[in-house]
């Protein structure tokens, strides 16, 4: 009587056919990064370690900087966006970040799935550089989107309130958007960082002239 599970007759374990008897080659293995077998992009991002995401973000940021130097501003914008996309979701919201820091082990080791303190600083530094650089690229356009420039600069200032470039460009953006009070505020904040910067001084003068004219018109209308 044949025993169940025997090597030659068990279901799902047929004996291999002899050479040349219709034997088919095995299907190709799906190797990550190989043609046709690469996993979906979302799967790669979800499975990638934070260190790898940070490395890729830094690489895209460097490519963006080179494009900017070559005056390829549209390409640079694309590279900076790719860098930010790699970092998306790595940093938790500020409130959650504080809870994580309180819940950290006495040795300072990060919780599983969280960034170390050094990685968090690196991510924030890359984000600041990318948003500052995006604003710089937009300011090179023939028709500048000052609303977007303002948006990027304020993102920087939320993370680093004394960032000179973001303060100055925020002032420029608010000036061209017609909000002269806010423009003057950010420009004066920038001047505290670099009192002799000629661009800052020039925009402060332009803004004060606009405010003076607006004040004069209000008096005449009364």
C-alpha positions in Angstrom: 0.0 0.0 0.0 1.4 3.4 -1.0 2.0 5.8 1.9 0.7 9.3 1.8 3.3 11.9 1.1 5.8 9.7 -0.8 8.3 11.7 -2.7 7.3 10.3 -6.2 3.6 10.1 -6.0 2.4 12.8 -3.6 0.1 15.4 -5.0 2.0 18.6 -5.8 5.4 16.8 -6.0 5.5 15.1 -9.4 8.6 13.4 -10.5 10.7 15.6 -12.8 10.4 14.6 -16.5 13.4 13.3 -18.3 15.4 15.7 -20.3 13.8 16.6 -23.6 10.3 15.4 -22.6 8.5 18.8 -22.9 10.3 20.3 -19.9 9.7 24.0 -19.7 12.2 26.5 -18.3 11.3 28.0 -14.9 9.7 31.4 -14.9 12.2 34.3 -14.5 12.6 35.5 -10.9 11.4 39.0 -10.1 14.5 40.8 -9.1 14.0 44.3 -7.6 15.2 46.8 -10.2 15.2 44.3 -13.0 13.2 44.7 -16.1 9.6 43.6 -15.8 10.0 42.3 -12.3 10.5 45.5 -10.3 7.9 46.2 -7.6 5.6 49.1 -7.8 7.1 52.5 -6.8 4.8 52.8 -3.8 6.0 49.4 -2.5 9.6 50.4 -2.8 9.0 53.7 -0.9 7.0 51.9 1.8 9.7 49.2 2.3 12.7 51.5 2.1 14.6 52.3 5.2 14.8 55.9 6.4 18.5 56.0 5.8 18.0 55.0 2.1 15.2 57.6 1.7 17.4 60.3 3.2 20.3 59.3 0.9 18.0 59.5 -2.2 16.6 62.8 -1.1 20.1 64.2 -0.7 21.1 63.0 -4.1 18.1 64.6 -5.8 18.8 67.9 -3.9 22.4 67.8 -5.2 21.1 67.2 -8.7 18.8 70.2 -8.3 21.6 72.4 -7.2 23.6 71.5 -10.3 20.6 72.2 -12.5 20.3 75.6 -10.8 23.9 76.4 -11.5 23.4 75.4 -15.1 20.3 77.8 -15.2 18.0 74.8 -15.9 15.5 76.1 -13.4 12.5 73.9 -14.4 14.6 70.8 -14.1 15.9 72.0 -10.8 12.4 72.5 -9.5 11.6 68.9 -10.5 14.6 67.6 -8.6 13.8 69.5 -5.5 10.3 68.2 -5.5 11.6 64.7 -5.9 13.8 65.2 -2.9 10.9 66.4 -0.8 8.8 63.5 -2.0 11.4 61.0 -0.8 11.2 62.6 2.7 7.4 62.8 2.8 6.1 61.2 6.0 9.4 60.6 7.6 9.0 63.4 10.2 5.8 63.1 12.4 3.8 66.3 13.2 5.4 68.5 15.9 3.0 67.4 18.7 3.6 63.7 18.0 7.4 64.4 17.8 7.3 65.8 21.3 5.5 62.7 22.6 8.1 60.5 20.9 10.9 62.4 22.5 9.3 61.9 25.9 8.8 58.3 25.3 12.3 57.6 24.1 14.5 55.2 26.1 16.9 56.5 28.7 19.8 55.7 26.3 18.3 57.9 23.7 17.7 55.1 21.2 14.9 55.9 18.7 11.6 53.9 18.8 11.2 51.3 16.1 10.2 52.9 12.8 11.2 56.3 14.0 14.2 58.5 13.0 17.2 59.1 15.2 17.8 62.6 16.4 20.6 62.9 13.8 18.4 61.7 11.0 15.6 64.1 12.0 18.1 67.0 11.9 19.3 65.9 8.5 15.7 65.6 7.1 14.9 69.1 8.3 18.1 70.5 6.8 17.3 69.0 3.4 13.7 70.3 3.6 14.9 73.8 4.4 17.4 73.7 1.6 14.8 72.4 -0.9 12.1 75.0 0.0 14.6 77.8 -0.1 15.9 76.6 -3.5 12.4 76.2 -4.9 11.7 79.8 -4.0 15.0 80.9 -5.7 14.1 79.0 -8.8 10.6 80.6 -9.0 12.1 84.0 -8.7 14.1 83.4 -11.9 10.9 83.0 -14.0 9.7 85.6 -16.4 6.3 85.6 -14.7 7.0 85.0 -11.0 4.5 83.2 -8.9 4.9 85.3 -5.8 2.2 83.4 -4.0 4.1 80.2 -4.3 7.4 81.9 -3.4 5.7 83.2 -0.2 4.4 79.7 0.6 7.8 78.0 0.3 9.5 80.7 2.3 7.0 80.5 5.1 7.5 76.7 5.3 11.2 77.4 5.9 10.5 80.0 8.6 8.2 77.6 10.4 11.3 75.4 10.8 14.0 78.1 11.1 12.6 81.4 12.0 15.8 83.4 11.5 16.7 82.0 8.1 17.9 85.1 6.2 17.1 83.9 2.6 13.5 83.0 3.6 13.0 86.3 5.5 14.2 88.3 2.5 12.3 86.4 -0.1 9.2 86.5 2.0 9.5 90.3 2.1 10.0 90.4 -1.7 6.9 88.2 -2.2 4.7 90.2 0.1 5.9 93.4 -1.6 4.9 92.2 -5.0 1.6 90.8 -3.7 0.8 94.3 -2.4 0.9 93.5 1.3 3.4 96.2 2.3 3.0 95.9 6.1 4.1 92.3 6.0 6.7 92.9 3.4 8.3 95.6 5.7 8.1 93.3 8.7 10.0 90.4 7.0 12.5 92.7 5.3 13.4 94.4 8.6 13.8 90.9 10.2 16.2 90.1 7.3 18.1 93.3 7.9 18.7 92.3 11.5 20.5 89.2 10.1 22.5 91.1 7.5 22.4 94.9 8.1 24.5 95.8 5.0 22.8 93.7 2.4 22.0 96.1 -0.5 19.0 94.1 -1.8 17.3 94.1 1.6 18.0 97.9 2.0 16.6 98.6 -1.5 13.4 96.7 -0.9 12.9 98.3 2.5 13.2 101.7 0.8 10.7 100.6 -2.0 8.3 99.3 0.6 8.4 102.4 2.8 7.7 104.5 -0.3 4.7 102.4 -1.1 3.4 102.7 2.4 4.0 106.5 2.4 2.0 106.8 -0.8 -0.9 104.6 0.5 -1.0 106.8 3.7 -1.0 110.0 1.6 -3.9 108.7 -0.5 -5.9 107.8 2.6 -5.4 111.3 4.0 -6.5 112.8 0.7 -9.6 110.6 0.6 -10.7 111.8 4.1 
